[in-house]
């Protein structure tokens, strides 16, 4: 089990190596352990006028790329720095790990350009930095491209070579979605290890701290077609944590093909991710389309030694969005691959209501079966992959579309209170079958949902397979379904699982 109590020997080794000449991850572990042994102290806030900047004012504080760290060296990696302000309410310490040793990076105002000279005058000489942007030449040898950003609480965002910015990851999630409120620990210090000439990967260390927990993180990052981040973490809870979220992913779903379109909206879909994919410990692949609920919705998927999970943007067709500015068709998918066996736990999906696309309202993470306890260190490792919708490397037939409508209108059905649901599958063995193959659907209604009818047919236009079903939820309950395609007793697709709360705007108003 990878999530486990650390032995005394590891902590002793951390203490010894902290005094060694060469900086190592054990040094960060020891700092996190020492912090957890004392009461939490919040980082010093930046001046009020910096926190009260408007979005446009903050955007006018720009780092000069010509002054990027390591620009004059032979390493292909460079680092841009971010100023505090607006959402970034405290500075973080940044250290450089060079062959000559470790040195703190002092704040320099002249690394930034300011549109407003009056604002520039007010900036304190010791303001500090809010975060870092890592760059690498993804397309042309002499042109740097941003691929990973650490900024704000424990958030960090990554993209593959052809992605636009979208989904975020976090160091840890604490009590997300619970009535008592969520806690947001922060990275308070980073160490950047100077990559060698010609290096394809670089290493970043992070020290996390918050009221309930401190932690040490090592990130080995490799940019490319897919950007891969290998994460090692050692966590030290100060208090009991009811819901600890490991490898949390945060995204946005405003509306899509399986929801109605907001009044006045010209685009067909707006979302950074359209579904949650889980490869559970039994080997089954589960796909859950996302929704924008009326009220907070939380779903728990039991796992034992989960093999992977992620929030994906499967629909990458520009015609699905027609948004030249946001380019939702280019938003990255992110996949989490656990290191070792994580044991019993659950994938938690939190979906919050939002009325605009600027709010991240989707969170997914793995949580251990037993709550985290104080004075019980944990070691957790995993790999994050940012890239296209194929980041999970599944060979199964997969869901390409989920449509839902009224089951009591022409084209939907003739049963009051029912829903017409259409699910398209493609890929894997499905693509090799003849149109007249005996493909069947196995559909199950859950939590009182009654499946009234269903059938499968080949779609010759897209060479896919369509499952169409009519289902009636229990009175006052969610529409809850799961289904997959099979030929005889051979599963051909992942399992589509769906839950639509009773408060929605799908059914015609006269029902």
C-alpha positions, 0 to 999 in steps of 0.5 A: 500500500503506497499510502502508508505510515513512514518509518522512523528510518526515513525521518532519520535519513531526512534529518541527516541529509538536511545537513548534507552539502547536496540538496535533496528531497529529504531536506523538504521532507524534514522541513514539512515534518518540523512545520507540522510539529507546530501550530500553523502560521499563515503566510504574510499577506501582500499589501491591500492595494495589491489584493484589490487590483482589478483583473486588467490592472493585474494583467498589466504587470508583465514579466519580461521574458528576456529576463527569464531564469537560465536564459543565458545558459545551455539548458532548454528549460527557462523560468518566468516569474509571477507577481503577487496580486489579485487572486495571489494574496501572498508571496512564495519563497523561490530557491535555485538549486545550482551545482554550487549550492542552494540560493534564495531568489531575491525579488527584483522589480525591474524583471517586470514591466508596468503599464501604470507608473503610479502602481510601479512606484507603490510596489515594495522592494521586498514584495516577492513572487507569487509563482513560476511558469516553466518554459521549453521549446516545444515547436521551434528551437529558439522559441520558449513555450509555457507548459507548466505553471505553479501559482495560487494555493497548491494549484498547478496547470499543465498542457501538452504540446497542442493544448490551450490552458484549461484544467488544473491539478492541486497538491492536495484537496481537504474536505472539498464539498463538505458542509464545514467548508473546504480548506486550501493549503498553499505551496509556500516555498519552491526549489528549482533544480537547474537542468543540465544542457540538453535535459528533457526533464527538470525537477521542482520541489515544493513545501506545502502548508495549511491549517490541517496539514504540511507536506513535501513534494517532488515534481519531475516534469517532462514537456512534450506532445504529452506533458508528464509530471511524476509526483512524490509527496510526503504528508504530515497531518496536524489534525484529523481530516474527514475527506482527504483528496489525493491527486485532485483535478479541478476543471469547469463544465458550464453546459454541453451536449447532455444539458440544455443551453443557457438562454441567449448563449450562441455556442453549443458547448462550453467546458474544459472537461466533459467527463470523468474516466475511472480505471478501477481496481477490478479492471473495469473502465467507467465513464461519467459525463459531467453536468452543471447541477442546480445544487451541489452534487457529490458522487463516490466510486468505490475502488480497491487499488485504483489503476487510474482516473482523470478528467478528459476533454473528449470532444475536440472538434472545433465545430462543437464550440466555434469559440476562436477565443477560448478554444475549448476544443484544445483544452487538455485532458489529464490522467492520474496513474498511481504509483504502487497499490493505493488500497481501498478508497474511492474516487470522489466527483464534486460538481458545483453549480455555476452560472458562468464559464469563469468558475471552476466547478468540477473537482475529482480526486481519490480519497483513502477509505480511512480518514487521515489522522494527526501525527501519521505521515503518509507517502503518496506517489503518482504520475500526471499526464496532460495532453489529448483525450487519449492520455488514459491509453485505453483500447476499449470502445469508448463513449463519444456522445451523450444526449438527453431529452424529454421522453414524452415528445415526438422523437423522444417517446410517449411516456410522461416523466421519462427521459430519452437518452442517446449514447454513442460508442466508438473505438477499440473492437467496435471499429472493426465490426461489420454494420450487421454485427450482433452488438447488444446493450446491457443497461441497468437502472439504479436507485429506482430508475426503470428502464422502459426500452433500449436498442443498439444500432450502427451509425454509418455516418460516423462508423459508431454504435448508438445506444438509445434508451427510454428511462423513468426515474423514481419519484423525486429521485435522480435518473441513475443508469449504467450501460455498456456494449457487448457481443455475446458475452464479450464486453466491447466498451467501457461502462457508461454511468450517468446520474441526473438530479431531479431538479433539471430543465430537460423535461418540457415545462407542461409536464 
